[in-house]
Amino acid sequence: MPGLRGLNSLVRKLNALGGDSSVALKRGIAQAVKQVQGDAKDLCPVNDGQLRNSIQGEVDEKGSSVIGRVSTNLRHAPYVEFGTGPVGQASPKDLPAEVAGKLQYRQDGWWIHESQIDAETAEKYHFFKLETKSGRFYFTNGQPAQPFLYPALKQNKDFVRKQVISSLQKEIDRLSGGGN
């Protein structure tokens, strides 16, 4: 984990005592992932609950790295997180520069045919409506960003650090007899 002072020292100490640092790291990161996942669900905007219920957490080991991830596999999640069109682009977002610099927004509005959206949802968002021989069309300039994943991580930054260090320290204490 970048920026985690003393991590390498704790890992070396644990391994020198005969412990397995990857197990302790996985444990600490798993607890941190649960916290971030819970906060992401709390921050997630809800219509029918599908997006909120899709937020998952996992811990993987890749080489010598232990990686925690909180994500959703729903295709519309990025549109909720970052917004769409000019409206989404204008929405305030507190993102790292490397992420914000990669976002691209369609600059013109677009029409949505009634076959692609139910009338109740279209009315909820107050889309401009046009009746034609081909059916009803709704016009939108996009939706504002409603961030939930990145804010959940950001607000838990200190918790994640403390949890990882605590997990390593507990294992060191246990192995050195200090945890009795």
N, C-alpha and C positions, 0 to 999 in steps of 0.2 A: 504494500500500500504506500504510494508516494506520500511524502510529507509526514510520515509517522516516525518521529524521532525515537531512537532507542529500540526499534523493532528488531533490527539485525542482531543487536546485542542480546536481546531476550531470546531470540531464536537460537543463537549459538550456545547460550547458557543452558537452555532446555535440552538441546541435542547433546551437549557435553554431559549432562546428567543422565543420559540414556533415554530421554523422552523422545516423542515424535512430534515435532513442531507442527507438521501439517495437520495432525489430528486436533491439536489445540487451536490452530488458526481456523480450521473448518468449523469448530464449535463456536468460536467467537464471532466469526463472520456469519454463521447461520443465525445466531441470536440477533445480530445487527440487521440482517436481511428481513427477519420477521418484523422488527420495529419499523423499518422503512416501508415494507409491504403494507403494514397496518395503517401507517400514516398516508400512504398513497391512496388506499381505499377510502380513508376519511376525506381526503382532498378531492377525490374524483367526482366530477359532476354526474348526476344520475338522472336518467330518463326512465329506463326500464330495468336498470341494474346490471345489464349485460356487461358493460365495460368494467364496472367496479368488480364484478364477480370474476372477471378474466385476469385480474392482476395476480401474478404469481411470483414466487421467490424461489431461487435455487442457488446452490453452491457447487462449483465445479473446480476440479484441480487440473491445471494445464501446465505440465512440466513441474517446475518448482513454485508455481504461482497458485494461490487459492483465490478464486474469483467469485464474488457474490453478485447476483443479478436480480433486479426486480423489474418485471416487464409484463407486457400483455401481447397476445398474438392477434388481437383484432385489427383488421385492416384500417378501421377508421380512428384508431387511437392517436396516431400522429396528428390527424386533423383536429382532434380535440385538444391535444397538448399544445400545438403550435398555431392553431387557427388556420383559416383558409382565405385566399384572395386578398384584396386590399384591406379588408377589415381585419383579417388575421395579422397581416404584416404590420398594421398600425397598433396592434395590441401590445401593451407592455409585457415584456418577457425578460426575466432575469436568468440569462443563459451564459455559459462560458463562451468566449469569443470564437473558439474553434467550432462550436455548434451553431451559434447564431450566424456566422459567416457562410454556412453551408445551406441555410434555408432559402428556398426560392418560392415566390408566391405568384400565382397567376394575377395579372394586373387588370383584367377586364372581368366584368360579371358574367354569369352564365345562366342558361335556362335549364330547368329540370322538368321533364315530362311527368305527368301524374302517375305514370306506371313505375316511376323510380322513387316516389315518395308518397306517403299517405297524406290525405287532406288535413287530418288533425295536426300532424307534425308541421306541415307547411303553414297552417294558420297560426300555430304556436310561435313560429319565427317571423310572422308578419311579412311573408314574401309577397312581392307584387305578383298578381295573378292575371293571366291572359287566357281567355277562352278562344279556341280555334276549332276548325273542322277536324283537326287531328287530335283534339283533346285539350285538356287544361295544361298550361305551362306556368311554372313559377320562376321568378327571377331572383337571383341573389348576388350580392357582392362579396359573399363569404361569411365566415363566422369568426368571432373573436377567439383568441387563444384562451383556453381554460386549463392551465398547467396543473398537473397533479403528480407526475413521476419525479421530475427534477426538483420541485420544491420539497418533496418528501425526503429525497436524498440530502438536499442542502440543509434542511432543518435538523437532520440527524448526524451531520458531519462529526461533531464532537462525540456523540454517543457511539458511533461506529469505531472511532479511534480508541475510546475508553474500553469498549467491549473487547476489542482484539487484544489490547494490552492486558486487560484483566484476565482473559482466558489463558494467555501465555503465562502470566504471573501465577495464577492458581495452579497450573500444571507444574511449574518450577517449584512452588511451595510444597506441593504434594510429594514430588520426587526427592526434595531435599529434607523432608521431614518437618518442614515449617508449617504445613497445613493441618497438623494434628491438634 
